[in-house]
Amino acid sequence: MEVTPLPHEWMLVSIIGFFVSWLQVYTYMSMKWGAAFMLFFIITFTASMVSMSYASTEEEHLQELAIHEVRKWKRHKA
């Protein structure tokens, strides 16, 4: 079984989505919808953790995880 790493945004969205679902949807709107959204974001967080822990360290997969790209700045001569 080969596991491909998920982008880093998945984990960030799952954490923020869980807290928004808990504090806004579950508390003020609907307990059923809030619980459903929280379950969805827990599954998303679990998938990102599994992806992160079982992913190989091959060069082709590491390129997908790169957060910052090297930028080449051009200097303008005055």
mmCIF file as gemmi writes it, N, C-alpha and C atoms, coordinates in Angstrom:
data_model
loop_
_atom_site.group_PDB
_atom_site.id
_atom_site.type_symbol
_atom_site.label_atom_id
_atom_site.label_alt_id
_atom_site.label_comp_id
_atom_site.label_asym_id
_atom_site.label_entity_id
_atom_site.label_seq_id
_atom_site.pdbx_PDB_ins_code
_atom_site.Cartn_x
_atom_site.Cartn_y
_atom_site.Cartn_z
_atom_site.occupancy
_atom_site.B_iso_or_equiv
_atom_site.pdbx_formal_charge
_atom_site.auth_seq_id
_atom_site.auth_asym_id
_atom_site.pdbx_PDB_model_num
ATOM 1 N N . MET Axp A 1 ? 0.841 -1.181 0 1 0 ? 1 A 1
ATOM 2 C CA . MET Axp A 1 ? 0 0 0 1 0 ? 1 A 1
ATOM 3 C C . MET Axp A 1 ? 0.884 1.241 0 1 0 ? 1 A 1
ATOM 4 N N . GLU Axp A 2 ? 0.608 2.136 -0.924 1 0 ? 2 A 1
ATOM 5 C CA . GLU Axp A 2 ? 1.386 3.363 -1.024 1 0 ? 2 A 1
ATOM 6 C C . GLU Axp A 2 ? 0.517 4.539 -0.583 1 0 ? 2 A 1
ATOM 7 N N . VAL Axp A 3 ? 1.022 5.307 0.337 1 0 ? 3 A 1
ATOM 8 C CA . VAL Axp A 3 ? 0.284 6.451 0.86 1 0 ? 3 A 1
ATOM 9 C C . VAL Axp A 3 ? 0.935 7.714 0.339 1 0 ? 3 A 1
ATOM 10 N N . THR Axp A 4 ? 0.155 8.536 -0.303 1 0 ? 4 A 1
ATOM 11 C CA . THR Axp A 4 ? 0.653 9.813 -0.804 1 0 ? 4 A 1
ATOM 12 C C . THR Axp A 4 ? 0.332 10.896 0.213 1 0 ? 4 A 1
ATOM 13 N N . PRO Axp A 5 ? 1.298 11.744 0.544 1 0 ? 5 A 1
ATOM 14 C CA . PRO Axp A 5 ? 1.037 12.775 1.551 1 0 ? 5 A 1
ATOM 15 C C . PRO Axp A 5 ? 0.011 13.799 1.061 1 0 ? 5 A 1
ATOM 16 N N . LEU Axp A 6 ? -0.854 14.188 1.961 1 0 ? 6 A 1
ATOM 17 C CA . LEU Axp A 6 ? -1.839 15.22 1.659 1 0 ? 6 A 1
ATOM 18 C C . LEU Axp A 6 ? -1.197 16.592 1.855 1 0 ? 6 A 1
ATOM 19 N N . PRO Axp A 7 ? -1.721 17.603 1.208 1 0 ? 7 A 1
ATOM 20 C CA . PRO Axp A 7 ? -1.179 18.951 1.413 1 0 ? 7 A 1
ATOM 21 C C . PRO Axp A 7 ? -1.354 19.401 2.863 1 0 ? 7 A 1
ATOM 22 N N . HIS Axp A 8 ? -0.513 20.336 3.287 1 0 ? 8 A 1
ATOM 23 C CA . HIS Axp A 8 ? -0.554 20.797 4.669 1 0 ? 8 A 1
ATOM 24 C C . HIS Axp A 8 ? -1.839 21.558 4.984 1 0 ? 8 A 1
ATOM 25 N N . GLU Axp A 9 ? -2.54 22.034 3.982 1 0 ? 9 A 1
ATOM 26 C CA . GLU Axp A 9 ? -3.775 22.776 4.225 1 0 ? 9 A 1
ATOM 27 C C . GLU Axp A 9 ? -4.875 21.898 4.809 1 0 ? 9 A 1
ATOM 28 N N . TRP Axp A 10 ? -4.817 20.59 4.527 1 0 ? 10 A 1
ATOM 29 C CA . TRP Axp A 10 ? -5.853 19.68 5.038 1 0 ? 10 A 1
ATOM 30 C C . TRP Axp A 10 ? -5.888 19.703 6.555 1 0 ? 10 A 1
ATOM 31 N N . MET Axp A 11 ? -4.725 19.622 7.173 1 0 ? 11 A 1
ATOM 32 C CA . MET Axp A 11 ? -4.679 19.606 8.627 1 0 ? 11 A 1
ATOM 33 C C . MET Axp A 11 ? -5.146 20.942 9.197 1 0 ? 11 A 1
ATOM 34 N N . LEU Axp A 12 ? -4.716 22.021 8.595 1 0 ? 12 A 1
ATOM 35 C CA . LEU Axp A 12 ? -5.111 23.341 9.068 1 0 ? 12 A 1
ATOM 36 C C . LEU Axp A 12 ? -6.617 23.548 8.943 1 0 ? 12 A 1
ATOM 37 N N . VAL Axp A 13 ? -7.178 23.17 7.814 1 0 ? 13 A 1
ATOM 38 C CA . VAL Axp A 13 ? -8.625 23.313 7.603 1 0 ? 13 A 1
ATOM 39 C C . VAL Axp A 13 ? -9.409 22.42 8.551 1 0 ? 13 A 1
ATOM 40 N N . SER Axp A 14 ? -8.902 21.225 8.819 1 0 ? 14 A 1
ATOM 41 C CA . SER Axp A 14 ? -9.626 20.322 9.722 1 0 ? 14 A 1
ATOM 42 C C . SER Axp A 14 ? -9.645 20.852 11.146 1 0 ? 14 A 1
ATOM 43 N N . ILE Axp A 15 ? -8.554 21.443 11.608 1 0 ? 15 A 1
ATOM 44 C CA . ILE Axp A 15 ? -8.515 21.995 12.966 1 0 ? 15 A 1
ATOM 45 C C . ILE Axp A 15 ? -9.421 23.207 13.077 1 0 ? 15 A 1
ATOM 46 N N . ILE Axp A 16 ? -9.315 24.123 12.138 1 0 ? 16 A 1
ATOM 47 C CA . ILE Axp A 16 ? -10.148 25.327 12.175 1 0 ? 16 A 1
ATOM 48 C C . ILE Axp A 16 ? -11.615 24.96 11.984 1 0 ? 16 A 1
ATOM 49 N N . GLY Axp A 17 ? -11.9 24.054 11.066 1 0 ? 17 A 1
ATOM 50 C CA . GLY Axp A 17 ? -13.282 23.633 10.819 1 0 ? 17 A 1
ATOM 51 C C . GLY Axp A 17 ? -13.913 22.97 12.019 1 0 ? 17 A 1
ATOM 52 N N . PHE Axp A 18 ? -13.134 22.167 12.747 1 0 ? 18 A 1
ATOM 53 C CA . PHE Axp A 18 ? -13.669 21.531 13.953 1 0 ? 18 A 1
ATOM 54 C C . PHE Axp A 18 ? -14.078 22.569 14.984 1 0 ? 18 A 1
ATOM 55 N N . PHE Axp A 19 ? -13.207 23.534 15.234 1 0 ? 19 A 1
ATOM 56 C CA . PHE Axp A 19 ? -13.523 24.537 16.25 1 0 ? 19 A 1
ATOM 57 C C . PHE Axp A 19 ? -14.667 25.459 15.831 1 0 ? 19 A 1
ATOM 58 N N . VAL Axp A 20 ? -14.736 25.799 14.552 1 0 ? 20 A 1
ATOM 59 C CA . VAL Axp A 20 ? -15.86 26.612 14.077 1 0 ? 20 A 1
ATOM 60 C C . VAL Axp A 20 ? -17.165 25.821 14.194 1 0 ? 20 A 1
ATOM 61 N N . SER Axp A 21 ? -17.115 24.542 13.85 1 0 ? 21 A 1
ATOM 62 C CA . SER Axp A 21 ? -18.315 23.703 13.971 1 0 ? 21 A 1
ATOM 63 C C . SER Axp A 21 ? -18.759 23.577 15.415 1 0 ? 21 A 1
ATOM 64 N N . TRP Axp A 22 ? -17.798 23.431 16.3 1 0 ? 22 A 1
ATOM 65 C CA . TRP Axp A 22 ? -18.119 23.262 17.714 1 0 ? 22 A 1
ATOM 66 C C . TRP Axp A 22 ? -18.634 24.561 18.328 1 0 ? 22 A 1
ATOM 67 N N . LEU Axp A 23 ? -17.929 25.671 18.08 1 0 ? 23 A 1
ATOM 68 C CA . LEU Axp A 23 ? -18.265 26.923 18.744 1 0 ? 23 A 1
ATOM 69 C C . LEU Axp A 23 ? -19.419 27.674 18.088 1 0 ? 23 A 1
ATOM 70 N N . GLN Axp A 24 ? -19.62 27.504 16.792 1 0 ? 24 A 1
ATOM 71 C CA . GLN Axp A 24 ? -20.661 28.259 16.111 1 0 ? 24 A 1
ATOM 72 C C . GLN Axp A 24 ? -21.867 27.403 15.735 1 0 ? 24 A 1
ATOM 73 N N . VAL Axp A 25 ? -21.633 26.346 14.982 1 0 ? 25 A 1
ATOM 74 C CA . VAL Axp A 25 ? -22.749 25.553 14.463 1 0 ? 25 A 1
ATOM 75 C C . VAL Axp A 25 ? -23.404 24.745 15.575 1 0 ? 25 A 1
ATOM 76 N N . TYR Axp A 26 ? -22.616 24.01 16.339 1 0 ? 26 A 1
ATOM 77 C CA . TYR Axp A 26 ? -23.164 23.145 17.397 1 0 ? 26 A 1
ATOM 78 C C . TYR Axp A 26 ? -23.811 23.975 18.502 1 0 ? 26 A 1
ATOM 79 N N . THR Axp A 27 ? -23.173 25.07 18.878 1 0 ? 27 A 1
ATOM 80 C CA . THR Axp A 27 ? -23.662 25.873 20 1 0 ? 27 A 1
ATOM 81 C C . THR Axp A 27 ? -24.872 26.72 19.639 1 0 ? 27 A 1
ATOM 82 N N . TYR Axp A 28 ? -24.833 27.396 18.489 1 0 ? 28 A 1
ATOM 83 C CA . TYR Axp A 28 ? -25.864 28.385 18.185 1 0 ? 28 A 1
ATOM 84 C C . TYR Axp A 28 ? -26.896 27.946 17.156 1 0 ? 28 A 1
ATOM 85 N N . MET Axp A 29 ? -26.574 27.008 16.289 1 0 ? 29 A 1
ATOM 86 C CA . MET Axp A 29 ? -27.491 26.693 15.202 1 0 ? 29 A 1
ATOM 87 C C . MET Axp A 29 ? -28.193 25.354 15.387 1 0 ? 29 A 1
ATOM 88 N N . SER Axp A 30 ? -27.48 24.27 15.208 1 0 ? 30 A 1
ATOM 89 C CA . SER Axp A 30 ? -28.101 22.957 15.25 1 0 ? 30 A 1
ATOM 90 C C . SER Axp A 30 ? -27.119 21.939 15.816 1 0 ? 30 A 1
ATOM 91 N N . MET Axp A 31 ? -27.578 21.168 16.793 1 0 ? 31 A 1
ATOM 92 C CA . MET Axp A 31 ? -26.71 20.163 17.39 1 0 ? 31 A 1
ATOM 93 C C . MET Axp A 31 ? -26.417 19.036 16.405 1 0 ? 31 A 1
ATOM 94 N N . LYS Axp A 32 ? -27.4 18.663 15.582 1 0 ? 32 A 1
ATOM 95 C CA . LYS Axp A 32 ? -27.194 17.575 14.621 1 0 ? 32 A 1
ATOM 96 C C . LYS Axp A 32 ? -26.192 17.968 13.546 1 0 ? 32 A 1
ATOM 97 N N . TRP Axp A 33 ? -26.37 19.158 12.966 1 0 ? 33 A 1
ATOM 98 C CA . TRP Axp A 33 ? -25.441 19.612 11.938 1 0 ? 33 A 1
ATOM 99 C C . TRP Axp A 33 ? -24.059 19.861 12.525 1 0 ? 33 A 1
ATOM 100 N N . GLY Axp A 34 ? -24.004 20.403 13.718 1 0 ? 34 A 1
ATOM 101 C CA . GLY Axp A 34 ? -22.715 20.628 14.363 1 0 ? 34 A 1
ATOM 102 C C . GLY Axp A 34 ? -21.972 19.328 14.61 1 0 ? 34 A 1
ATOM 103 N N . ALA Axp A 35 ? -22.679 18.313 15.07 1 0 ? 35 A 1
ATOM 104 C CA . ALA Axp A 35 ? -22.049 17.009 15.3 1 0 ? 35 A 1
ATOM 105 C C . ALA Axp A 35 ? -21.589 16.379 13.986 1 0 ? 35 A 1
ATOM 106 N N . ALA Axp A 36 ? -22.376 16.542 12.936 1 0 ? 36 A 1
ATOM 107 C CA . ALA Axp A 36 ? -21.988 15.993 11.633 1 0 ? 36 A 1
ATOM 108 C C . ALA Axp A 36 ? -20.734 16.688 11.097 1 0 ? 36 A 1
ATOM 109 N N . PHE Axp A 37 ? -20.684 18.011 11.209 1 0 ? 37 A 1
ATOM 110 C CA . PHE Axp A 37 ? -19.509 18.736 10.755 1 0 ? 37 A 1
ATOM 111 C C . PHE Axp A 37 ? -18.282 18.385 11.594 1 0 ? 37 A 1
ATOM 112 N N . MET Axp A 38 ? -18.453 18.262 12.902 1 0 ? 38 A 1
ATOM 113 C CA . MET Axp A 38 ? -17.322 17.899 13.751 1 0 ? 38 A 1
ATOM 114 C C . MET Axp A 38 ? -16.796 16.512 13.398 1 0 ? 38 A 1
ATOM 115 N N . LEU Axp A 39 ? -17.689 15.572 13.129 1 0 ? 39 A 1
ATOM 116 C CA . LEU Axp A 39 ? -17.27 14.231 12.734 1 0 ? 39 A 1
ATOM 117 C C . LEU Axp A 39 ? -16.504 14.268 11.414 1 0 ? 39 A 1
ATOM 118 N N . PHE Axp A 40 ? -16.993 15.057 10.464 1 0 ? 40 A 1
ATOM 119 C CA . PHE Axp A 40 ? -16.306 15.201 9.185 1 0 ? 40 A 1
ATOM 120 C C . PHE Axp A 40 ? -14.892 15.743 9.368 1 0 ? 40 A 1
ATOM 121 N N . PHE Axp A 41 ? -14.741 16.769 10.193 1 0 ? 41 A 1
ATOM 122 C CA . PHE Axp A 41 ? -13.417 17.36 10.384 1 0 ? 41 A 1
ATOM 123 C C . PHE Axp A 41 ? -12.497 16.469 11.21 1 0 ? 41 A 1
ATOM 124 N N . ILE Axp A 42 ? -13.043 15.649 12.09 1 0 ? 42 A 1
ATOM 125 C CA . ILE Axp A 42 ? -12.231 14.665 12.802 1 0 ? 42 A 1
ATOM 126 C C . ILE Axp A 42 ? -11.699 13.624 11.82 1 0 ? 42 A 1
ATOM 127 N N . ILE Axp A 43 ? -12.533 13.174 10.895 1 0 ? 43 A 1
ATOM 128 C CA . ILE Axp A 43 ? -12.096 12.218 9.883 1 0 ? 43 A 1
ATOM 129 C C . ILE Axp A 43 ? -11.035 12.84 8.979 1 0 ? 43 A 1
ATOM 130 N N . THR Axp A 44 ? -11.216 14.099 8.619 1 0 ? 44 A 1
ATOM 131 C CA . THR Axp A 44 ? -10.232 14.793 7.791 1 0 ? 44 A 1
ATOM 132 C C . THR Axp A 44 ? -8.895 14.926 8.519 1 0 ? 44 A 1
ATOM 133 N N . PHE Axp A 45 ? -8.927 15.259 9.801 1 0 ? 45 A 1
ATOM 134 C CA . PHE Axp A 45 ? -7.7 15.374 10.591 1 0 ? 45 A 1
ATOM 135 C C . PHE Axp A 45 ? -7.005 14.016 10.704 1 0 ? 45 A 1
ATOM 136 N N . THR Axp A 46 ? -7.793 12.958 10.928 1 0 ? 46 A 1
ATOM 137 C CA . THR Axp A 46 ? -7.225 11.616 11.023 1 0 ? 46 A 1
ATOM 138 C C . THR Axp A 46 ? -6.569 11.203 9.704 1 0 ? 46 A 1
ATOM 139 N N . ALA Axp A 47 ? -7.208 11.528 8.597 1 0 ? 47 A 1
ATOM 140 C CA . ALA Axp A 47 ? -6.63 11.206 7.289 1 0 ? 47 A 1
ATOM 141 C C . ALA Axp A 47 ? -5.309 11.942 7.071 1 0 ? 47 A 1
ATOM 142 N N . SER Axp A 48 ? -5.228 13.186 7.502 1 0 ? 48 A 1
ATOM 143 C CA . SER Axp A 48 ? -3.976 13.921 7.327 1 0 ? 48 A 1
ATOM 144 C C . SER Axp A 48 ? -2.883 13.378 8.24 1 0 ? 48 A 1
ATOM 145 N N . MET Axp A 49 ? -3.237 12.924 9.444 1 0 ? 49 A 1
ATOM 146 C CA . MET Axp A 49 ? -2.251 12.322 10.343 1 0 ? 49 A 1
ATOM 147 C C . MET Axp A 49 ? -1.739 10.994 9.787 1 0 ? 49 A 1
ATOM 148 N N . VAL Axp A 50 ? -2.64 10.167 9.279 1 0 ? 50 A 1
ATOM 149 C CA . VAL Axp A 50 ? -2.233 8.887 8.689 1 0 ? 50 A 1
ATOM 150 C C . VAL Axp A 50 ? -1.357 9.138 7.473 1 0 ? 50 A 1
ATOM 151 N N . SER Axp A 51 ? -1.745 10.081 6.657 1 0 ? 51 A 1
ATOM 152 C CA . SER Axp A 51 ? -0.975 10.414 5.475 1 0 ? 51 A 1
ATOM 153 C C . SER Axp A 51 ? 0.416 10.902 5.847 1 0 ? 51 A 1
ATOM 154 N N . MET Axp A 52 ? 0.505 11.685 6.914 1 0 ? 52 A 1
ATOM 155 C CA . MET Axp A 52 ? 1.788 12.238 7.324 1 0 ? 52 A 1
ATOM 156 C C . MET Axp A 52 ? 2.691 11.159 7.929 1 0 ? 52 A 1
ATOM 157 N N . SER Axp A 53 ? 2.124 10.227 8.671 1 0 ? 53 A 1
ATOM 158 C CA . SER Axp A 53 ? 2.957 9.25 9.368 1 0 ? 53 A 1
ATOM 159 C C . SER Axp A 53 ? 3.365 8.068 8.487 1 0 ? 53 A 1
ATOM 160 N N . TYR Axp A 54 ? 2.56 7.696 7.498 1 0 ? 54 A 1
ATOM 161 C CA . TYR Axp A 54 ? 2.88 6.552 6.663 1 0 ? 54 A 1
ATOM 162 C C . TYR Axp A 54 ? 3.445 6.91 5.299 1 0 ? 54 A 1
ATOM 163 N N . ALA Axp A 55 ? 3.596 8.169 5.011 1 0 ? 55 A 1
ATOM 164 C CA . ALA Axp A 55 ? 4.072 8.58 3.691 1 0 ? 55 A 1
ATOM 165 C C . ALA Axp A 55 ? 5.554 8.273 3.539 1 0 ? 55 A 1
ATOM 166 N N . SER Axp A 56 ? 5.927 7.956 2.333 1 0 ? 56 A 1
ATOM 167 C CA . SER Axp A 56 ? 7.334 7.693 2.07 1 0 ? 56 A 1
ATOM 168 C C . SER Axp A 56 ? 8.077 9.016 1.945 1 0 ? 56 A 1
ATOM 169 N N . THR Axp A 57 ? 9.371 8.93 2 1 0 ? 57 A 1
ATOM 170 C CA . THR Axp A 57 ? 10.183 10.143 1.896 1 0 ? 57 A 1
ATOM 171 C C . THR Axp A 57 ? 10.817 10.271 0.516 1 0 ? 57 A 1
ATOM 172 N N . GLU Axp A 58 ? 10.156 9.741 -0.483 1 0 ? 58 A 1
ATOM 173 C CA . GLU Axp A 58 ? 10.677 9.848 -1.832 1 0 ? 58 A 1
ATOM 174 C C . GLU Axp A 58 ? 10.651 11.296 -2.295 1 0 ? 58 A 1
ATOM 175 N N . GLU Axp A 59 ? 11.575 11.633 -3.148 1 0 ? 59 A 1
ATOM 176 C CA . GLU Axp A 59 ? 11.73 13.012 -3.601 1 0 ? 59 A 1
ATOM 177 C C . GLU Axp A 59 ? 10.483 13.54 -4.309 1 0 ? 59 A 1
ATOM 178 N N . GLU Axp A 60 ? 9.797 12.701 -5.069 1 0 ? 60 A 1
ATOM 179 C CA . GLU Axp A 60 ? 8.611 13.159 -5.804 1 0 ? 60 A 1
ATOM 180 C C . GLU Axp A 60 ? 7.477 13.549 -4.866 1 0 ? 60 A 1
ATOM 181 N N . HIS Axp A 61 ? 7.38 12.888 -3.708 1 0 ? 61 A 1
ATOM 182 C CA . HIS Axp A 61 ? 6.338 13.242 -2.754 1 0 ? 61 A 1
ATOM 183 C C . HIS Axp A 61 ? 6.721 14.456 -1.921 1 0 ? 61 A 1
ATOM 184 N N . LEU Axp A 62 ? 8.004 14.611 -1.657 1 0 ? 62 A 1
ATOM 185 C CA . LEU Axp A 62 ? 8.441 15.75 -0.857 1 0 ? 62 A 1
ATOM 186 C C . LEU Axp A 62 ? 8.213 17.067 -1.587 1 0 ? 62 A 1
ATOM 187 N N . GLN Axp A 63 ? 8.264 17.051 -2.886 1 0 ? 63 A 1
ATOM 188 C CA . GLN Axp A 63 ? 8.032 18.267 -3.653 1 0 ? 63 A 1
ATOM 189 C C . GLN Axp A 63 ? 6.596 18.765 -3.463 1 0 ? 63 A 1
ATOM 190 N N . GLU Axp A 64 ? 5.649 17.843 -3.302 1 0 ? 64 A 1
ATOM 191 C CA . GLU Axp A 64 ? 4.256 18.223 -3.098 1 0 ? 64 A 1
ATOM 192 C C . GLU Axp A 64 ? 4.044 18.865 -1.736 1 0 ? 64 A 1
ATOM 193 N N . LEU Axp A 65 ? 4.901 18.545 -0.765 1 0 ? 65 A 1
ATOM 194 C CA . LEU Axp A 65 ? 4.763 19.089 0.577 1 0 ? 65 A 1
ATOM 195 C C . LEU Axp A 65 ? 5.439 20.435 0.756 1 0 ? 65 A 1
ATOM 196 N N . ALA Axp A 66 ? 6.166 20.898 -0.236 1 0 ? 66 A 1
ATOM 197 C CA . ALA Axp A 66 ? 6.908 22.143 -0.103 1 0 ? 66 A 1
ATOM 198 C C . ALA Axp A 66 ? 5.948 23.306 0.112 1 0 ? 66 A 1
ATOM 199 N N . ILE Axp A 67 ? 6.198 24.045 1.157 1 0 ? 67 A 1
ATOM 200 C CA . ILE Axp A 67 ? 5.333 25.178 1.484 1 0 ? 67 A 1
ATOM 201 C C . ILE Axp A 67 ? 5.78 26.414 0.714 1 0 ? 67 A 1
ATOM 202 N N . HIS Axp A 68 ? 7.065 26.643 0.7 1 0 ? 68 A 1
ATOM 203 C CA . HIS Axp A 68 ? 7.591 27.84 0.06 1 0 ? 68 A 1
ATOM 204 C C . HIS Axp A 68 ? 8.407 27.449 -1.159 1 0 ? 68 A 1
ATOM 205 N N . GLU Axp A 69 ? 8.267 28.231 -2.16 1 0 ? 69 A 1
ATOM 206 C CA . GLU Axp A 69 ? 9.066 28.027 -3.351 1 0 ? 69 A 1
ATOM 207 C C . GLU Axp A 69 ? 10.166 29.087 -3.376 1 0 ? 69 A 1
ATOM 208 N N . VAL Axp A 70 ? 11.276 28.732 -3.943 1 0 ? 70 A 1
ATOM 209 C CA . VAL Axp A 70 ? 12.376 29.679 -4.035 1 0 ? 70 A 1
ATOM 210 C C . VAL Axp A 70 ? 12.02 30.716 -5.089 1 0 ? 70 A 1
ATOM 211 N N . ARG Axp A 71 ? 12.067 31.955 -4.672 1 0 ? 71 A 1
ATOM 212 C CA . ARG Axp A 71 ? 11.741 33.034 -5.604 1 0 ? 71 A 1
ATOM 213 C C . ARG Axp A 71 ? 13.016 33.732 -6.032 1 0 ? 71 A 1
ATOM 214 N N . LYS Axp A 72 ? 13.063 34.055 -7.284 1 0 ? 72 A 1
ATOM 215 C CA . LYS Axp A 72 ? 14.2 34.795 -7.801 1 0 ? 72 A 1
ATOM 216 C C . LYS Axp A 72 ? 13.762 36.238 -8.005 1 0 ? 72 A 1
ATOM 217 N N . TRP Axp A 73 ? 14.345 37.113 -7.212 1 0 ? 73 A 1
ATOM 218 C CA . TRP Axp A 73 ? 14 38.513 -7.292 1 0 ? 73 A 1
ATOM 219 C C . TRP Axp A 73 ? 14.92 39.2 -8.294 1 0 ? 73 A 1
ATOM 220 N N . LYS Axp A 74 ? 14.314 39.994 -9.118 1 0 ? 74 A 1
ATOM 221 C CA . LYS Axp A 74 ? 15.098 40.752 -10.087 1 0 ? 74 A 1
ATOM 222 C C . LYS Axp A 74 ? 15.356 42.14 -9.507 1 0 ? 74 A 1
ATOM 223 N N . ARG Axp A 75 ? 16.596 42.535 -9.564 1 0 ? 75 A 1
ATOM 224 C CA . ARG Axp A 75 ? 16.937 43.87 -9.086 1 0 ? 75 A 1
ATOM 225 C C . ARG Axp A 75 ? 16.924 44.83 -10.275 1 0 ? 75 A 1
ATOM 226 N N . HIS Axp A 76 ? 16.256 45.917 -10.059 1 0 ? 76 A 1
ATOM 227 C CA . HIS Axp A 76 ? 16.185 46.917 -11.1 1 0 ? 76 A 1
ATOM 228 C C . HIS Axp A 76 ? 17.366 47.885 -10.922 1 0 ? 76 A 1
ATOM 229 N N . LYS Axp A 77 ? 18.033 48.14 -12 1 0 ? 77 A 1
ATOM 230 C CA . LYS Axp A 77 ? 19.15 49.097 -11.942 1 0 ? 77 A 1
ATOM 231 C C . LYS Axp A 77 ? 18.587 50.493 -12.108 1 0 ? 77 A 1
ATOM 232 N N . ALA Axp A 78 ? 19.021 51.361 -11.203 1 0 ? 78 A 1
ATOM 233 C CA . ALA Axp A 78 ? 18.537 52.737 -11.251 1 0 ? 78 A 1
ATOM 234 C C . ALA Axp A 78 ? 19.461 53.626 -12.033 1 0 ? 78 A 1
